[in-house]
Each structure stands twice: as structure tokens, then as C-alpha cells.
């Protein structure tokens, strides 16, 4: 079991990485800007979720959006950690060749299509993780996904008896 302050430290690591992601994208909205911070935020989110699942039986029984969302984040984190692909991509902005009528959407960094990511390690497949990625992350803004993860952890931190308690 992790010592209690380390749960808070992992949450702090997630929050710091998420903050760098948001600030970096505000300055330079590009996939290359987002990749490092998104990978780091995913690392901390999954590390914390794994420890809470291992150390707190009541955490495993929680319902809601959080468990599936973290399963999706874990699936993409595994792609990122083991194969180093571009797990995010830019959308919007001006693209060439220009077609008319011209519609310019703001640049957004979204999770890459599942089909563009490397295949799972055959020794560690996760059908549920892949399905969760497709339904909850694929094509969606990276920042919004981590905002939902932060919301899940905030709810957990407020739950009586949580290991995230101060």
C-alpha cells in the first residue's frame, strides 16, 4: 500500500501536468505542444487510479463516468508509454489546399483516431480499454478529457473515507 501522502502527491502530479497542458495549448495550440503534457497527465492519472483500485476496495465499486474514462486514459497511456506514437492530433485552423466556401474552425488538439495508433501488445490486450477509448476519447479535445478526469478525482477526494483525504 502506498503511504497516504503519496496519493496526494500523485494527484498533484496530475494537476501540474494538466496545468502545463492547458497553458501550453493556450500559447501554441499544436499536437507537438500537447503530446508531452498529455502523456504526463495520463501517466499520473493512471498511476493514481491503479493505486486507488489496489489499495481501496470501496474505490473499485464506485459507479459513474470515471472508471470507464480512466480505462480509456490507461489504454492510450499504454500506447504512448510503450510505442511512442502521436496520440493527439490538431484539427481546425487553415488547411491547404483551401476549398471554398472557406470555413475556419479554431485549432484544437484532439485524441487521435484509434486506427492511427499502434496495435496493443498481444500479451496485454484490453478490449474494454480500447472500446472506452473509442467511445470516450477518440476525436475529442484532449483538454476536455483531462478536465473530466480532474472532476472524477475531485469527487473522489470529497468522498468520506477516501485515501485521497488530506
N, C-alpha and C positions, 0 to 999 in steps of 0.2 A: 504494500500500500504506500502510496506517495504521502509524504508529510504534508499536513494541511496548507502551510504557506505556499507550497509549490503548485497547488491548484490555482491559487490566486495569481501566482507568477505566470502560469501558462495562459490564464485569461488575459493578463496584462500584455503578454507577448502577442496574443491575437489582436487585442485592441490597438497596440502600437503598429503592427503590420497593416491593419485595416486603415489606420490613420495615414500611414505613408502612401497606401494605395490611393486613397481619396485625394490627398494633397498632390501626389504625382500626376494624377489624371487631370486635376484642375489646371495644372501648369502645362502639361503636354499630354493631350489625350491620344495615346498610341498604345498598341499592343505591347511593344517592347518596354514602354514605361511601366505597364501594368504587370507584366509577367513575374518579375522578381517579388514584388509585394504581394501579389495574389497567391503565389506559391508559398510564401512565408505565412500568410494568413491562413491558408489551407493547412499547412503543417501544424500550426499551433491549435487550430480548431479541432483537427482530428486527434492530436495528441491529448488534448483535454477531454474530448468526448470518449476516447478509448479508456483513459484512466477512470473517468466517472463510471463508465459501464463496468469496468473491472472491480472497482472499489465500493460501489454504492448500488446495492440490489434495487433500491427504490427508483434510482435514475433509469434503469433498464426498463422499468414498467411504465414510464411516462408516455403519454399519448400526445398527439398534436403533429404539427408540421416539422418540428425539429429533428426527430430521428431519421426520417427519410431524407431531409435536406443534408444532414451530416453524412449520411450514407453516400449521397451524390458527391459531396465535397471530398470524402475519402476516396471515392473511385477516381476522380480527376487528380487528386493529390498523388495517388499511386502512379498514374500515367506520368505526371510531372517529375516525381522523385526517381523513377526507375528508367525512364526513356528520354527525358528532357525534350519534349516536344513543345511547340507553341500551343498552349492550351486555351489561349484567348485570341481574339481577332478584332480588328477595327471594322466598324460599319458606319455609314453616313459620310458626311463631308462631300467634297467634289471628287468625282472619279472620272477617269478617262477611259475610253473615248466619251465625250459628252454627248448625250442624246437630248432631244427636245420633245416635249416641254421639259425644261430643266427644273428639277426639284432638289433642293439641297437640305439634307437632314443633318442635324448636329452629329459630330463624331462621337461614337460610343464604343466602348470596349466590351465585348460580349464573350461568353464562353463559346469555344469553337464547336463545330458540329462533331458529334461522336465519331462519325465515319472518317474524319480527318486525323483522329488521334491514333497512336499506336495501339495494336491489339493488347489485350490483357496477357499477363504472364500465364501460360497454360497451367502452371502449378497452383495459381491463386486466382481463379476466376471469381467474379462476383456478379451474377446475373441481376440480383436486386440493386446493387450499386450502379450498374450500367443503366438499368431501367430508370432508377431515380435520377441519374444524370440527364438522360433524355427528357424526362418529364419536368424536372425542376430547374436545371441549369442551362442546358444546351440552347444557345441563341439568346440567352437573357443577359442583361447587363451584369458584369462581374460585381460592381459596387453594390447593386441591389441584393445580390445573393449573400454577400457578407454582412449587409445590414440585417437581413433575416437571421443569419447565424448569431449576430450580436444580440438581437432581440430574444432568441432562444436562450442564450446564456444569461441574459439579464433576468428572464423569467425563472431560470434555474437558480440563480443567485438569490432570488427573493423567496424561494420555496423553503418552508420550515424543514430543518434537518439536513439541508444540502451540505455537501462537502465544500462548496464554494463560499460558504458563510464566512464572515470576517472574524 
